[in-house]
């Protein structure tokens, strides 16, 4: 059963959540996997830079609006799980809190990397808040690796040619790329474990910057303002 949701539209996200909650279903697994990469400078219908608005803010709002259902669905023995798909690009990302919309100087690579770093910071802060609340919900972030998908349609034509020639050797298939996300969603090995960065079905270290708790907190606060939700939970220690 499918419900329509446009992650680049705050209105669409809110409408989707209303439709989902009206069904009174439990929610045991939420996978945040939508994204664009290296798109030319453009805005979502809400006026957000597209990488930041779709890749990050859309997932931030969706997750927050579904948190109460996730908390009700998780149990002590079977936590509900939130899995957010980031990228190794986050390692070179920088978070410009004073210019999250990349208005001063737009770079497709910089905007994409920033959105992927924001997803890691968001996951770590979310897990902190879930733990502080004693919630039976875990939040982890996944790096799927380099996967042969349509995500590369905005790269330079030379890169497209190289990709076409070498994808069979260096790129994962979509099925292979999904394996770590599926592992995070269902594996008993990560039951009850949150705040992890997973690559090739193993816990690994993310960028040092992602562990900056003050940066996590400030990004969360700013994100709440941008999508128009309460920041009350972020006042926990």
C-alpha angles and dihedrals in degrees: 000000000000131000120192117244128167107202089199091063124069089196092054092048092052091047091050092051091051091051093047095047091049088066091059092222122157116242116218102161131030117183116193103202111138118117153143127214133208095347119167116263108290140133137239119240088268092056098254123138102262100239092049095038099047104027096043118009094045091056092042092056095041093051094047093049091051097043095097091054091047091051091050091049099050123086135191091261098036114035120198109245135220115196119187121191114222129159142237084253087080088075090072095036125117125201113223102194091181092051109026089152093059091234096145096054122359121208120167090213094047094046092049093048091048092053091051092048089049090056091056093047089048093051094051093048091046092053090050091054093045091051092047089053094048090237122167091229129104129200123204135168126223134206106203094190125228106330130186101240139125089268088099097061093109097052121109114282093246089058089049090055092049090047091051091051098044106028092101090058107035107021128078119232115246088256091054091044091055095052098089092046090052090046090053091047101049114008116118087214092075097039107138093004117121139168092045130143107216128198125169088356092301134105112250140166121275125206114306090238091062091067093059100117094194090053090048090052095047093048091050092051093048091046091054090054092049096051096035104243133130119276093201095115092055091065090075115106 
